[in-house]
Amino acid sequence: MTAEPLFTLTAGPVQPSAETIRSLATPVYDQFDPYFLELYEDTTENLRIAMGVSSAPVIMHGEAVLGLEAAAASLIARDDVVLNLASGVYGKGYGYWADRYCRELLEIEVPYNEVIEPAAVEAMFVERPDIAVVAVVHSETPSGTLNPVGDIAAICDKNGALLIVDAVSSFGAVEVDFEGWPADLVVVGPQKALGGPPGLSLLYVSEDAWAKIDANPDAPTASMLSISDWRNAHKAEVKFPFTPSTVEIYALNSTVDQYLREGPEAAWTRHDRVAAATRAGIKGLGLELWPVNEAICSPALTAFKLPDGSSGADVRQHCREHYGVMISGGYGELTDSLLRIGHMGPTAHPIFSAVSVAAVGQTLLDLGVEVDVGSGVAAAMARVAEPAA
């Protein structure tokens, strides 16, 4: 049996906090037990507060990919023209779902070390004012980039298009301004910056999005992909469409409570600080960040170019076996291009930037790549030591 890693510093799922892990030991009560019904309602209300929205979010019982596909199936009608914004593997992939349900799929695609330019979205609306739905990934996890969703949302709103946002790895690490942007259907996952286990999809649905879903004859009902079935499931008097993931709700209740106790702004600042330290450490090693410029880097993870002649699989294996640190490789077509260090949720604390940089640096040195481990660690710690703004 392979030994457990000492540190899981991947792009997610992350290692939950001790408090969250303890919550998973709560007895599994019947879904109709008054205790669980009250807990479910309280958890939904706390999640609403954490999201900063005016209406109850929807909890779907399956990892965030369920919510993302459900968003496409529910919001996109058969006569819709959809604009998909692809700045990475996940953004590109969303277009395949959207294409199943729409009349025509348009796409703006940029190199996967860049982000979507709002001006390109504006130009597309000039060319195609019939666009009804736009889809974008906020934090493109496979690339370590952060799209300017606020600017994109304003353009969509001005042109009367509904906006689907994948905020799975951004919520909790950076501000996600659901109603202020505004966005219409936003999918969040608990297993990234919130620091919970995977297993749930957390959805914000605007009133305009609900109206579109209600009017869409093809929106799933009585289905695993149905958002509507779970719209009022948080109310104690409403029966669940099927058995909810009780243990996952215990964990979600714990992670949201921790997030609210810390305060959203404090959590965003913490993620920013550790991300900056990790990027400084990677550059101090003599390595190059994957995003074309540091201004577009996501605070949830750091992606950096794989050194010439190196094998990502070998680096990750050596790092884990010799130093107990698990990091992520590239994903999809980026498999042989980059490596990724996650700093989300409980791992977004200063010391982990030094741990990750030291382990990656020494691994590369062991494998014959010339890096300066001391300079890398020193650069990371220098950023950590800077007074908080």
Buried (B, 14 or more C-beta within 10 A) or exposed (E): EEEEBEBBBBBBBBBBBEBBEEBBEBEEBEBEEEEBBEBBBBBBBBBBEBBBBEBBBBBBBBBBBBBBBBBBBBBBBEEBBBBBBBBBBBBBBBBEBBBEBBEBBBBBBBEBBBBBBBEEBBEBBEEEEBBBBBBBBBBBBBBBBBBBBBBBBBBBBEBEBBBBBBBBBBBBBBBBBBBEBBBBBBBBBBBBBBBBBBBBBBBBBBEBBBEBBEEBEEBBEEBBBBBBBBBEBBEEEEEBBEEBBBBBBBBBBBBBBBBBEEEBEEBBBBBBBBBBBBBBBBBBBBBEBBBBEEEBBBBBBBBBBBBEEBEBEEBBEBBBEEBBBBBBBBBEEBBEBBBBBBBBBBBBBBEBBBBBBBBBBBBBBEBEBEBBBEBBBBBBBEBBEEEEE
